[in-house]
Amino acid sequence: MNIEIQRLTPELAEEYAHFFDVTAHNNTNNGAKCFCVTFCSDNVYRNGGKHWYSSPDERRLHGIQRVRDSDIQGYFAYYNNEIVGWCNANAKSDCQEIISYMRPVGIPVEECRAEEKVKFVFCFAIAPKAQRMGIATNLLEYICKDAFNDGFDFIEAQTQKELADDGFRGPLAMYEKCGFTIYAEQEGKIVLRKALR
């Protein structure tokens, strides 16, 4: 399978939204489409203590704006000029509050040290017809190379020892295959890290 990986740019905001429009994924409440804004931490998100935006349309519009503002970053996987996979990956220093929310209870969230540049891998969404074909692994390998070229020192991610059916964070075995090691663990929830330098 010949896969092409491309970094998300602001110009691809509509293509990004279209991928979520047409791709089945189950990584939010009741299987709703997330547009990768479920855990966003701005004033709109915080008003009224809402955990996530109330409607798919609201998430879609906010997702497009965050891509255009470069707040959402990541990579597409293409097959035959069609997006078949997505990985949300951003600088850890730009998303500390979101990581704090996601991190398992009991595992401390370390602030990014000034001397250390860390890329954080949030999640994967793979089109159903392209699952179990190594797309997520291809994305992760590409992100590791790109992060090295961009001067990052580490890549970090979170997963669980036993993933549910909506395992959008990716399986432990995939990270281990790509050179990640367990950095912290609590009750089956795992923080992984890979040194790039």
C-alpha positions as CSV (number, residue, x, y, z in Angstrom):
1,M,0.0,0.0,0.0
2,N,1.6,3.3,-1.2
3,I,0.9,5.9,1.5
4,E,1.8,9.5,1.3
5,I,2.1,11.5,4.5
6,Q,1.5,15.3,4.5
7,R,1.6,17.9,7.3
8,L,-1.6,19.8,8.0
9,T,-1.5,23.4,7.0
10,P,-4.0,26.2,7.4
11,E,-4.9,26.0,3.7
12,L,-6.1,22.4,4.3
13,A,-8.8,23.4,6.9
14,E,-11.8,22.5,4.7
15,E,-10.1,19.2,3.6
16,Y,-9.5,18.5,7.3
17,A,-13.2,19.1,8.2
18,H,-14.3,17.0,5.2
19,F,-12.2,14.0,6.5
20,F,-14.1,14.1,9.8
21,D,-17.4,14.7,7.9
22,V,-17.1,11.4,6.0
23,T,-14.9,9.2,8.2
24,A,-16.5,7.1,10.8
25,H,-14.7,7.3,14.1
26,N,-15.7,6.7,17.7
27,N,-13.5,8.7,20.0
28,T,-16.0,11.1,21.6
29,N,-19.2,11.0,23.6
30,N,-21.7,8.5,22.0
31,G,-19.6,8.2,18.8
32,A,-20.1,11.9,17.9
33,K,-17.6,13.4,15.4
34,C,-14.9,15.2,17.4
35,F,-13.1,17.4,14.8
36,C,-10.2,17.2,17.3
37,V,-11.7,20.0,19.5
38,T,-13.3,17.8,22.2
39,F,-10.5,18.7,24.6
40,C,-9.8,22.3,23.5
41,S,-9.2,24.7,26.3
42,D,-10.2,28.2,25.4
43,N,-12.9,30.5,26.8
44,V,-15.7,29.1,24.7
45,Y,-14.8,25.6,26.0
46,R,-14.7,26.8,29.6
47,N,-18.0,28.8,29.6
48,G,-20.6,27.0,31.7
49,G,-18.2,24.2,32.5
50,K,-19.0,22.3,29.3
51,H,-16.7,19.3,28.7
52,W,-17.0,19.6,24.9
53,Y,-18.9,21.6,22.2
54,S,-22.6,20.7,22.2
55,S,-23.1,20.0,18.5
56,P,-21.2,18.5,15.6
57,D,-21.7,21.8,13.7
58,E,-20.1,23.8,16.5
59,R,-17.2,21.4,16.7
60,R,-16.7,21.5,12.9
61,L,-16.7,25.3,12.8
62,H,-14.3,25.6,15.7
63,G,-12.1,22.9,14.3
64,I,-11.8,24.7,11.0
65,Q,-10.9,27.9,12.8
66,R,-8.3,26.2,15.0
67,V,-6.6,24.7,11.9
68,R,-6.6,28.1,10.2
69,D,-5.0,29.6,13.3
70,S,-2.5,26.7,13.5
71,D,-3.7,25.7,16.9
72,I,-4.5,22.2,15.7
73,Q,-1.5,20.6,14.1
74,G,-0.9,17.1,12.7
75,Y,-0.5,14.9,9.7
76,F,-2.7,13.3,7.0
77,A,-2.1,9.9,5.4
78,Y,-3.3,9.7,1.8
79,Y,-3.9,6.7,-0.4
80,N,-4.9,7.3,-4.1
81,N,-5.2,11.0,-3.3
82,E,-7.8,10.3,-0.6
83,I,-7.2,11.0,3.1
84,V,-7.4,7.7,4.9
85,G,-5.7,8.7,8.2
86,W,-5.1,11.5,10.6
87,C,-2.8,12.0,13.6
88,N,-3.0,15.1,15.9
89,A,0.5,15.9,17.0
90,N,1.6,19.3,18.5
91,A,4.3,20.8,20.5
92,K,3.7,19.9,24.2
93,S,4.4,23.4,25.3
94,D,1.4,24.6,23.3
95,C,-1.0,22.2,24.8
96,Q,-0.1,21.7,28.4
97,E,-3.6,22.2,29.8
98,I,-5.1,19.6,27.5
99,I,-2.5,17.1,28.3
100,S,-3.1,17.7,32.0
101,Y,-6.7,16.9,31.5
102,M,-6.0,13.7,29.6
103,R,-3.3,12.4,31.9
104,P,-4.3,9.5,34.2
105,V,-4.9,10.4,37.8
106,G,-1.7,9.7,39.8
107,I,0.7,10.4,37.0
108,P,2.2,13.8,37.4
109,V,2.2,16.2,34.5
110,E,5.6,17.6,34.0
111,E,5.9,21.1,32.8
112,C,8.0,21.4,29.6
113,R,11.5,22.5,30.6
114,A,12.9,25.4,28.6
115,E,15.9,23.3,27.5
116,E,13.7,20.5,26.2
117,K,11.5,20.5,23.1
118,V,8.7,17.8,23.2
119,K,6.3,16.8,20.5
120,F,3.0,15.3,21.8
121,V,1.0,12.8,19.8
122,F,-2.7,13.0,20.8
123,C,-4.7,10.7,18.7
124,F,-5.3,8.8,15.5
125,A,-8.3,8.6,13.2
126,I,-8.1,5.9,10.5
127,A,-10.8,5.4,7.9
128,P,-12.5,2.0,8.5
129,K,-11.6,0.7,5.1
130,A,-7.9,1.4,5.8
131,Q,-7.7,0.0,9.3
132,R,-5.2,-2.8,10.2
133,M,-3.0,-1.8,7.2
134,G,-0.3,0.0,9.1
135,I,-1.5,3.5,8.5
136,A,-1.2,4.7,12.1
137,T,2.3,3.2,12.3
138,N,3.3,4.9,9.0
139,L,2.0,8.2,10.5
140,L,3.9,7.7,13.7
141,E,7.2,6.9,12.0
142,Y,6.9,9.9,9.8
143,I,6.1,12.2,12.7
144,C,9.2,10.9,14.6
145,K,11.4,11.8,11.6
146,D,9.7,15.2,11.1
147,A,10.0,16.0,14.8
148,F,13.7,15.2,14.7
149,N,14.1,17.5,11.6
150,D,12.2,20.2,13.4
151,G,14.6,20.1,16.3
152,F,12.4,18.3,18.9
153,D,14.2,16.4,21.6
154,F,11.4,13.9,22.5
155,I,8.1,12.6,21.4
156,E,5.5,11.8,24.0
157,A,2.1,10.0,23.9
158,Q,-0.5,8.3,26.1
159,T,-2.3,5.0,25.7
160,Q,-3.6,2.1,27.7
161,K,-2.4,-1.4,28.1
162,E,-5.8,-2.6,27.0
163,L,-7.5,-0.4,24.5
164,A,-11.3,-0.2,24.0
165,D,-12.8,-0.5,20.6
166,D,-12.3,3.2,20.1
167,G,-8.6,3.0,20.8
168,F,-7.9,6.4,19.2
169,R,-4.6,6.9,21.1
170,G,-3.0,3.9,19.4
171,P,-1.9,0.5,20.8
172,L,1.1,0.1,23.1
173,A,2.7,-2.3,20.6
174,M,2.7,0.3,17.9
175,Y,4.6,2.8,20.0
176,E,7.1,0.1,21.2
177,K,7.7,-0.9,17.5
178,C,8.5,2.8,16.8
179,G,11.1,3.0,19.7
180,F,8.9,4.5,22.5
181,T,9.4,3.3,26.1
182,I,7.1,3.5,29.1
183,Y,7.8,6.8,30.9
184,A,5.1,6.5,33.5
185,E,2.2,4.1,34.3
186,Q,-0.8,4.1,36.6
187,E,-3.6,1.5,36.6
188,G,-3.0,0.4,33.1
189,K,-2.8,3.9,31.7
190,I,0.6,4.7,30.2
191,V,2.7,7.7,29.2
192,L,5.3,6.9,26.5
193,R,8.4,8.7,25.4
194,K,11.0,8.5,22.6
195,A,14.3,10.3,22.7
196,L,15.1,11.8,19.3
197,R,18.6,13.1,20.2
